Amino acid sequence: MKPSKKEKAGITYQNTLTRKQIVHKTGCPHYTVDYLRQCGRLPIIAESLKRGVPTLFHPDSIKIVQDHFDRRYKSC
């Protein structure tokens, strides 16, 4: 069986993240993840096709959310 492009890049469904996991790991509000997703700033592995099926995000999404959160809520 020939490996797909995602498998060659080392991305499998086991190391993807859902919105709930990103919120839990970063401690940011869920609407921040929604905002970044709608702006196209979060890399998506698999888009949700229907209600009840989560969108799967790339593991780099945690760093992107943390960077956004740190820039937005830094104390001056």
N, CA, C and O atoms as CSV, one atom per row, in Angstrom:
chain,resi,resn,atom,element,x,y,z
A,1,MET,N,N,0.836,-1.181,0.000
A,1,MET,CA,C,0.000,0.000,0.000
A,1,MET,C,C,0.884,1.247,0.000
A,1,MET,O,O,1.821,1.351,0.792
A,2,LYS,N,N,0.586,2.174,-0.874
A,2,LYS,CA,C,1.376,3.393,-1.030
A,2,LYS,C,C,0.985,4.433,0.023
A,2,LYS,O,O,-0.203,4.712,0.187
A,3,PRO,N,N,1.972,5.023,0.755
A,3,PRO,CA,C,1.629,6.033,1.766
A,3,PRO,C,C,1.137,7.327,1.120
A,3,PRO,O,O,1.598,7.718,0.047
A,4,SER,N,N,0.199,7.975,1.789
A,4,SER,CA,C,-0.339,9.237,1.284
A,4,SER,C,C,0.617,10.380,1.604
A,4,SER,O,O,1.612,10.190,2.304
A,5,LYS,N,N,0.310,11.568,1.088
A,5,LYS,CA,C,1.153,12.741,1.335
A,5,LYS,C,C,1.187,13.094,2.815
A,5,LYS,O,O,2.228,13.487,3.342
A,6,LYS,N,N,0.036,12.954,3.487
A,6,LYS,CA,C,-0.016,13.263,4.915
A,6,LYS,C,C,0.844,12.300,5.721
A,6,LYS,O,O,1.508,12.700,6.677
A,7,GLU,N,N,0.828,11.026,5.329
A,7,GLU,CA,C,1.638,10.041,6.045
A,7,GLU,C,C,3.121,10.280,5.804
A,7,GLU,O,O,3.936,10.065,6.702
A,8,LYS,N,N,3.481,10.723,4.602
A,8,LYS,CA,C,4.881,11.037,4.318
A,8,LYS,C,C,5.350,12.220,5.158
A,8,LYS,O,O,6.516,12.278,5.550
A,9,ALA,N,N,4.457,13.155,5.436
A,9,ALA,CA,C,4.800,14.327,6.229
A,9,ALA,C,C,4.794,14.016,7.725
A,9,ALA,O,O,5.104,14.889,8.535
A,10,GLY,N,N,4.449,12.792,8.099
A,10,GLY,CA,C,4.429,12.408,9.502
A,10,GLY,C,C,3.162,12.792,10.227
A,10,GLY,O,O,3.135,12.804,11.458
A,11,ILE,N,N,2.114,13.106,9.494
A,11,ILE,CA,C,0.848,13.512,10.101
A,11,ILE,C,C,-0.130,12.348,9.981
A,11,ILE,O,O,-0.444,11.892,8.881
A,12,THR,N,N,-0.598,11.883,11.116
A,12,THR,CA,C,-1.617,10.845,11.137
A,12,THR,C,C,-2.783,11.347,11.966
A,12,THR,O,O,-2.681,12.374,12.638
A,13,TYR,N,N,-3.874,10.633,11.918
A,13,TYR,CA,C,-5.039,11.062,12.679
A,13,TYR,C,C,-4.825,10.915,14.179
A,13,TYR,O,O,-5.568,11.510,14.960
A,14,GLN,N,N,-3.826,10.136,14.605
A,14,GLN,CA,C,-3.560,9.982,16.028
A,14,GLN,C,C,-2.944,11.235,16.628
A,14,GLN,O,O,-3.146,11.497,17.814
A,15,ASN,N,N,-2.202,12.018,15.857
A,15,ASN,CA,C,-1.567,13.211,16.432
A,15,ASN,C,C,-2.227,14.505,15.959
A,15,ASN,O,O,-1.580,15.550,15.892
A,16,THR,N,N,-3.510,14.430,15.634
A,16,THR,CA,C,-4.262,15.645,15.321
A,16,THR,C,C,-4.983,16.105,16.584
A,16,THR,O,O,-5.068,15.368,17.567
A,17,LEU,N,N,-5.494,17.314,16.546
A,17,LEU,CA,C,-6.159,17.897,17.707
A,17,LEU,C,C,-7.557,18.378,17.348
A,17,LEU,O,O,-7.804,18.817,16.226
A,18,THR,N,N,-8.457,18.291,18.299
A,18,THR,CA,C,-9.779,18.877,18.138
A,18,THR,C,C,-9.782,20.247,18.816
A,18,THR,O,O,-8.828,20.598,19.510
A,19,ARG,N,N,-10.836,21.008,18.622
A,19,ARG,CA,C,-10.934,22.319,19.256
A,19,ARG,C,C,-10.897,22.190,20.773
A,19,ARG,O,O,-10.256,22.992,21.453
A,20,LYS,N,N,-11.574,21.193,21.297
A,20,LYS,CA,C,-11.615,20.980,22.743
A,20,LYS,C,C,-10.209,20.720,23.298
A,20,LYS,O,O,-9.862,21.230,24.363
A,21,GLN,N,N,-9.408,19.936,22.588
A,21,GLN,CA,C,-8.050,19.648,23.037
A,21,GLN,C,C,-7.173,20.898,22.990
A,21,GLN,O,O,-6.356,21.116,23.885
A,22,ILE,N,N,-7.337,21.715,21.958
A,22,ILE,CA,C,-6.560,22.949,21.850
A,22,ILE,C,C,-6.915,23.897,22.994
A,22,ILE,O,O,-6.031,24.500,23.602
A,23,VAL,N,N,-8.211,24.026,23.284
A,23,VAL,CA,C,-8.661,24.897,24.375
A,23,VAL,C,C,-8.116,24.392,25.709
A,23,VAL,O,O,-7.674,25.183,26.543
A,24,HIS,N,N,-8.147,23.085,25.906
A,24,HIS,CA,C,-7.662,22.500,27.161
A,24,HIS,C,C,-6.157,22.696,27.326
A,24,HIS,O,O,-5.696,23.011,28.423
A,25,LYS,N,N,-5.391,22.517,26.262
A,25,LYS,CA,C,-3.927,22.613,26.352
A,25,LYS,C,C,-3.419,24.047,26.435
A,25,LYS,O,O,-2.384,24.300,27.051
A,26,THR,N,N,-4.135,24.990,25.822
A,26,THR,CA,C,-3.669,26.376,25.823
A,26,THR,C,C,-4.317,27.218,26.907
A,26,THR,O,O,-3.746,28.223,27.330
A,27,GLY,N,N,-5.493,26.828,27.361
A,27,GLY,CA,C,-6.197,27.602,28.373
A,27,GLY,C,C,-6.892,28.833,27.828
A,27,GLY,O,O,-7.312,29.694,28.602
A,28,CYS,N,N,-7.023,28.937,26.519
A,28,CYS,CA,C,-7.690,30.094,25.912
A,28,CYS,C,C,-9.181,29.796,25.744
A,28,CYS,O,O,-9.581,28.632,25.790
A,29,PRO,N,N,-10.001,30.818,25.552
A,29,PRO,CA,C,-11.433,30.592,25.325
A,29,PRO,C,C,-11.686,29.939,23.965
A,29,PRO,O,O,-10.893,30.097,23.037
A,30,HIS,N,N,-12.788,29.211,23.856
A,30,HIS,CA,C,-13.092,28.497,22.615
A,30,HIS,C,C,-13.299,29.442,21.450
A,30,HIS,O,O,-13.014,29.082,20.308
A,31,TYR,N,N,-13.789,30.648,21.714
A,31,TYR,CA,C,-14.050,31.571,20.609
A,31,TYR,C,C,-12.757,32.099,19.988
A,31,TYR,O,O,-12.777,32.578,18.854
A,32,THR,N,N,-11.640,32.023,20.701
A,32,THR,CA,C,-10.356,32.404,20.105
A,32,THR,C,C,-9.959,31.399,19.029
A,32,THR,O,O,-9.480,31.780,17.961
A,33,VAL,N,N,-10.161,30.121,19.315
A,33,VAL,CA,C,-9.867,29.075,18.320
A,33,VAL,C,C,-10.801,29.224,17.128
A,33,VAL,O,O,-10.375,29.080,15.982
A,34,ASP,N,N,-12.076,29.512,17.393
A,34,ASP,CA,C,-13.039,29.710,16.304
A,34,ASP,C,C,-12.643,30.900,15.426
A,34,ASP,O,O,-12.723,30.828,14.200
A,35,TYR,N,N,-12.218,31.986,16.058
A,35,TYR,CA,C,-11.804,33.178,15.317
A,35,TYR,C,C,-10.604,32.874,14.408
A,35,TYR,O,O,-10.610,33.230,13.230
A,36,LEU,N,N,-9.586,32.219,14.957
A,36,LEU,CA,C,-8.392,31.909,14.170
A,36,LEU,C,C,-8.709,30.941,13.037
A,36,LEU,O,O,-8.115,31.019,11.961
A,37,ARG,N,N,-9.634,30.039,13.279
A,37,ARG,CA,C,-10.036,29.098,12.231
A,37,ARG,C,C,-10.767,29.829,11.106
A,37,ARG,O,O,-10.506,29.580,9.930
A,38,GLN,N,N,-11.677,30.726,11.463
A,38,GLN,CA,C,-12.440,31.462,10.458
A,38,GLN,C,C,-11.558,32.405,9.656
A,38,GLN,O,O,-11.846,32.692,8.494
A,39,CYS,N,N,-10.477,32.892,10.275
A,39,CYS,CA,C,-9.531,33.760,9.567
A,39,CYS,C,C,-8.586,32.961,8.674
A,39,CYS,O,O,-7.864,33.535,7.858
A,40,GLY,N,N,-8.588,31.649,8.828
A,40,GLY,CA,C,-7.716,30.807,8.016
A,40,GLY,C,C,-6.300,30.706,8.544
A,40,GLY,O,O,-5.386,30.367,7.792
A,41,ARG,N,N,-6.098,30.992,9.818
A,41,ARG,CA,C,-4.754,30.975,10.387
A,41,ARG,C,C,-4.382,29.636,11.012
A,41,ARG,O,O,-3.206,29.393,11.284
A,42,LEU,N,N,-5.363,28.759,11.246
A,42,LEU,CA,C,-5.069,27.444,11.820
A,42,LEU,C,C,-5.034,26.388,10.724
A,42,LEU,O,O,-5.953,26.305,9.909
A,43,PRO,N,N,-3.971,25.576,10.702
A,43,PRO,CA,C,-3.897,24.507,9.690
A,43,PRO,C,C,-4.860,23.372,10.032
A,43,PRO,O,O,-4.835,22.830,11.137
A,44,ILE,N,N,-5.701,23.026,9.071
A,44,ILE,CA,C,-6.725,22.005,9.274
A,44,ILE,C,C,-6.336,20.747,8.514
A,44,ILE,O,O,-5.992,20.805,7.334
A,45,ILE,N,N,-6.394,19.619,9.193
A,45,ILE,CA,C,-6.103,18.321,8.572
A,45,ILE,C,C,-7.361,17.775,7.918
A,45,ILE,O,O,-7.330,17.363,6.758
A,46,ALA,N,N,-8.473,17.769,8.655
A,46,ALA,CA,C,-9.737,17.254,8.135
A,46,ALA,C,C,-10.864,18.171,8.578
A,46,ALA,O,O,-11.077,18.370,9.774
A,47,GLU,N,N,-11.575,18.724,7.625
A,47,GLU,CA,C,-12.716,19.601,7.896
A,47,GLU,C,C,-13.923,18.751,8.288
A,47,GLU,O,O,-14.120,17.657,7.760
A,48,SER,N,N,-14.712,19.254,9.202
A,48,SER,CA,C,-15.927,18.566,9.619
A,48,SER,C,C,-16.931,18.582,8.470
A,48,SER,O,O,-17.185,19.625,7.867
A,49,LEU,N,N,-17.491,17.428,8.179
A,49,LEU,CA,C,-18.454,17.334,7.086
A,49,LEU,C,C,-19.891,17.483,7.558
A,49,LEU,O,O,-20.778,17.824,6.775
A,50,LYS,N,N,-20.116,17.225,8.843
A,50,LYS,CA,C,-21.468,17.369,9.373
A,50,LYS,C,C,-21.397,17.652,10.865
A,50,LYS,O,O,-20.338,17.568,11.487
A,51,ARG,N,N,-22.526,17.980,11.406
A,51,ARG,CA,C,-22.627,18.290,12.825
A,51,ARG,C,C,-22.291,17.054,13.668
A,51,ARG,O,O,-22.734,15.946,13.368
A,52,GLY,N,N,-21.508,17.265,14.718
A,52,GLY,CA,C,-21.154,16.163,15.603
A,52,GLY,C,C,-19.827,15.513,15.284
A,52,GLY,O,O,-19.317,14.717,16.073
A,53,VAL,N,N,-19.259,15.844,14.132
A,53,VAL,CA,C,-17.958,15.316,13.741
A,53,VAL,C,C,-16.944,16.448,13.885
A,53,VAL,O,O,-17.086,17.479,13.227
A,54,PRO,N,N,-15.926,16.282,14.729
A,54,PRO,CA,C,-15.010,17.398,14.975
A,54,PRO,C,C,-14.062,17.668,13.809
A,54,PRO,O,O,-13.693,16.761,13.063
A,55,THR,N,N,-13.679,18.927,13.671
A,55,THR,CA,C,-12.628,19.315,12.742
A,55,THR,C,C,-11.295,18.937,13.374
A,55,THR,O,O,-11.088,19.156,14.567
A,56,LEU,N,N,-10.393,18.374,12.583
A,56,LEU,CA,C,-9.096,17.953,13.096
A,56,LEU,C,C,-8.040,18.966,12.689
A,56,LEU,O,O,-7.880,19.271,11.507
A,57,PHE,N,N,-7.321,19.485,13.678
A,57,PHE,CA,C,-6.305,20.502,13.457
A,57,PHE,C,C,-4.911,19.901,13.523
A,57,PHE,O,O,-4.697,18.874,14.168
A,58,HIS,N,N,-3.972,20.543,12.857
A,58,HIS,CA,C,-2.562,20.155,12.886
A,58,HIS,C,C,-1.993,20.448,14.273
A,58,HIS,O,O,-2.425,21.405,14.916
A,59,PRO,N,N,-1.032,19.649,14.752
A,59,PRO,CA,C,-0.442,19.899,16.084
A,59,PRO,C,C,0.216,21.276,16.223
A,59,PRO,O,O,0.344,21.772,17.342
A,60,ASP,N,N,0.632,21.900,15.131
A,60,ASP,CA,C,1.219,23.242,15.196
A,60,ASP,C,C,0.205,24.300,15.610
A,60,ASP,O,O,0.581,25.434,15.906
A,61,SER,N,N,-1.076,23.941,15.634
A,61,SER,CA,C,-2.125,24.889,16.000
A,61,SER,C,C,-1.958,25.400,17.423
A,61,SER,O,O,-2.331,26.534,17.722
A,62,ILE,N,N,-1.403,24.580,18.298
A,62,ILE,CA,C,-1.214,25.006,19.688
A,62,ILE,C,C,-0.281,26.207,19.747
A,62,ILE,O,O,-0.554,27.172,20.461
A,63,LYS,N,N,0.816,26.155,19.004
A,63,LYS,CA,C,1.771,27.263,19.001
A,63,LYS,C,C,1.144,28.526,18.414
A,63,LYS,O,O,1.380,29.624,18.919
A,64,ILE,N,N,0.360,28.386,17.368
A,64,ILE,CA,C,-0.293,29.525,16.735
A,64,ILE,C,C,-1.273,30.191,17.703
A,64,ILE,O,O,-1.314,31.417,17.807
A,65,VAL,N,N,-2.055,29.382,18.406
A,65,VAL,CA,C,-3.019,29.918,19.366
A,65,VAL,C,C,-2.292,30.592,20.519
A,65,VAL,O,O,-2.691,31.676,20.944
A,66,GLN,N,N,-1.240,29.979,21.031
A,66,GLN,CA,C,-0.487,30.576,22.135
A,66,GLN,C,C,0.150,31.895,21.727
A,66,GLN,O,O,0.125,32.856,22.496
A,67,ASP,N,N,0.722,31.955,20.521
A,67,ASP,CA,C,1.308,33.205,20.038
A,67,ASP,C,C,0.252,34.305,19.941
A,67,ASP,O,O,0.493,35.441,20.349
A,68,HIS,N,N,-0.912,33.965,19.401
A,68,HIS,CA,C,-1.996,34.938,19.293
A,68,HIS,C,C,-2.450,35.399,20.677
A,68,HIS,O,O,-2.643,36.592,20.911
A,69,PHE,N,N,-2.616,34.462,21.571
A,69,PHE,CA,C,-3.078,34.765,22.919
A,69,PHE,C,C,-2.063,35.643,23.669
A,69,PHE,O,O,-2.445,36.577,24.374
A,70,ASP,N,N,-0.776,35.335,23.512
A,70,ASP,CA,C,0.271,36.126,24.183
A,70,ASP,C,C,0.332,37.544,23.645
A,70,ASP,O,O,0.507,38.489,24.415
A,71,ARG,N,N,0.190,37.709,22.322
A,71,ARG,CA,C,0.209,39.055,21.730
A,71,ARG,C,C,-1.027,39.845,22.117
A,71,ARG,O,O,-0.949,41.056,22.323
A,72,ARG,N,N,-2.158,39.178,22.219
A,72,ARG,CA,C,-3.422,39.859,22.473
A,72,ARG,C,C,-3.552,40.282,23.931
A,72,ARG,O,O,-4.052,41.370,24.218
A,73,TYR,N,N,-3.118,39.451,24.832
A,73,TYR,CA,C,-3.369,39.669,26.239
A,73,TYR,C,C,-2.092,39.942,27.049
A,73,TYR,O,O,-2.042,39.637,28.241
A,74,LYS,N,N,-1.082,40.503,26.424
A,74,LYS,CA,C,0.127,40.814,27.184
A,74,LYS,C,C,-0.109,42.069,28.015
A,74,LYS,O,O,-0.842,42.967,27.601
A,75,SER,N,N,0.504,42.124,29.168
A,75,SER,CA,C,0.337,43.296,30.027
A,75,SER,C,C,1.427,44.300,29.698
A,75,SER,O,O,2.600,43.939,29.595
A,76,CYS,N,N,1.050,45.537,29.536
A,76,CYS,CA,C,2.001,46.599,29.153
A,76,CYS,C,C,2.456,47.382,30.357
A,76,CYS,O,O,3.254,48.310,30.225
